[in-house]
Amino acid sequence: MNKSISLDSTTDKANHNINQNSRSTLPCPCKSQASFERCCQPLLKGEKPTGSAEALMRSRYSAYCIGDYAYIAHTYSERARIEQNITAEALRESAGTTIWLHLSIVEASQDTVEFKAFSKEKATVYCMHERSYFVKENEQWRYDSGDMLGDSGRLKIKRNDACICENGKKFKHCCERR
């Protein structure tokens, strides 16, 4: 496959390479239990195709975590990119200050993935609970659209509550610090 993904500027390319290389041996942000190097990194680099809608969704989450907005823009369906005028720059402006905390897959089928993605903006934690729809274009999975579900939005987490990342720690000793 070895398809290169164009980035908007040399600065973005440098940040993209630093982020990808420094994460290689760490656990993958998508929570697959594999290392980033063996899980999402080959997808983000274009070295391996996404084998399923769920794999694409996980790789898109990882891309948001490391700020690879060019990959995210590239993985929208052609229809969505055109109708919504999706660009890497627009994605960066929209999500550039977001800190992604945790991904939980609720349910996945061939072309649909329901997930919860937890994030933080400043000191406020949010849950994005979405049912995402995927299509195949030229034998590649692409994100087409999604429905936000009712429990999306701002979360009220107390410091002594269990952390949203499900690691058994209290929120104040874990994701609140990020």
Buried (B, 14 or more C-beta within 10 A) or exposed (E): EEEEBEBBEEEBEEBBEEBBEEBEEEEBBBBBEEBBBEBBBBBBBBEBBBEBBBBBBBBBBBBBBBBBBBBBBBBBBEEBBEEEEBBBBEBBEEBEEBEBBBBBBEEBEEBBBBBBBBBBEEEEBBBBBBBBBBBEEEEBBBBBBBEEBEEBEEBEBEEEEBBBBEEEEBBBEBBBEE
